[in-house]
Amino acid sequence: MSEHLTCDVLVVGLGPGGSTAARFAAEAGARVIAIDKRAEIGTPVQCAEAVSEGILAHLGLSAPKDRWITWKVAHVRLVSPSNIVVNLDDERVSKMKFGYVLDRKVFDKDLATMAADAGAELRLKTRFVSGERLEGGLVRAHARHFGQDVVIDAKVIIAADGVASRVGPYFGVKTVVPLKHMESCVQYEMTNVSLDGAIEFYFGKDVAPGGYVWVFPKGESKANVGIGIIPSLTDRHAKDYLDAFLASDRMKGARVVEINAGGVPVCRPLKETFADNLLLVGDAARVVNPLTGGGIATAIESGKYAGMAAAKAVAEGRTDRAALAAYQDEWQASFGKRLELFYKAQQVLTSMSDAELDDAATALGKCGFESISELELLKAVAKTNMKLLLKFRTFLT
């Protein structure tokens, strides 16, 4: 026995991007169904949980909800391969902006609740299986819910189902990410961690080839301790490198209470994040910062634009690719150039030797900053080290 549902907009995946898309489509008047294969939104945790203040504007909020925040960030520490330490705090940064370490289990569930409150129908434990096009400008999704077949017909599908999107290929969009552009990540939530309030980043070929180790506080002695590496640069697994870091004096006495793992695309976005009746957001569209692997902010922003574009297309009675192309124009205008710059920076940084990373840390130690951002840090390094300026000139000029 199967269930047959209809809607204007179907969202597949209720991470930050999908929930935001569902919310804004519903607020614009579309009939929205949003499905997710998980029984509980926000679990398992998929990332290090750190975001900047800028994320709030796209959620229509002036301040974060207290229950979302486990730590307010006002101090960043960078550690080079030779243990050259760079501290960035309000004494060195004139216009220090705060960031936050989230409780994703709470944050993600609240975003889904906002979508439901806006009128979206949420269907959990519902797994997308396949899709097809119908006559009359409709698309159909086949799903499974507790062993029962579910058929959902929609005018637009928003794929928010992550880096290995199953939705895209059914509607003509290839979503496979080459291994060289995939970052392998492992994270431990840990207790009994020695902390002084800083979020910490550790770099080096022997520490995290092609990436970094992070320590993000979540309380007085609780932290997310994780790693991202480029697997094509090493024969070892990400977990091997992270476990080696845990054996260092820095993590002495710390204990693991939760383990999470996954993959992050560190490449350019898809050339086209739209097709007839289809929009892709977040990791499914590869709109991730290739330099840091961070994707919460871009998922939320792309989700917002996708939800609004889908509702507008439905209202105007045109859901073909030409009608939906404005979605890509929106996110490209907002953060497309930034992602391209960070992609070029990531290519340079993964090619740097440990000695060059040490030189970069030394250069940063001599600088003052107006604000902390990836671009500010790169410019500062280039200004103080001619050899690194030559490496960085392809994307800083």
HUNORVEN-V333106 format. One line per field, one symbol per residue. phi: phi as a letter, one per 30 degrees, with the letter a starting at -180 (. if undefined). psi: psi as a letter, one per 30 degrees, with the letter a starting at -180 (. if undefined). Layout:
phi = ???
psi = ???
This chain:
phi = .bccbbadbcccjcdeddddddddddddjddccbcbdddbdjbddcadicbcddddddcibcaddeddccaccbacbcbdecidccccbddccdcdcdbbcdcdddeddddddeddddjdccbdhbcdcabaccdiicbbccbbbhicdbcbcbcbccdbcjdceddeedbjcdcdceedccccbbbcdbbicdbbjddbbbbkddcaeibacbbcdbldbcadbbbbbcedcaccdedddddddddddeceidbdbabbblbbdbbddedbcaaeibbcbhedcidbdddcidbdddddddddddddddddddddibbddddcddededddddbdddddddddddddddcddddddddddddddcccbdacaededddddddcbdddedddddbcc
psi = klkklllekkkjkhaeeeeeeeeeeefggkjkkklkflfkkfklkfafgkllfffeefggkfklkeffkfkkkgkkkkkleghkkjkjafffjeikkklkkljfeeeeeeeeeeeefffkjkjlhjkkelllkllggllkkklkjhfkkkkjklekkjjhgaehkfeeffggjkgkkkefgkkkkkkkkllhkjkgfkkkkkllefeikgblkljjkgaegklkjlkkljefflflleeeeeeeeffleegkfkkkfkkllakkkiallkejglakgkkklbeefgikjfefgkgeefeeeeeeeeeeeeeeeeefgjgleeffffeeeeeeeegeeeeeefeeeeeeeffkleeeeeeeeeeeffllkeljleeeeeeeeeffjeeeeeefffff.
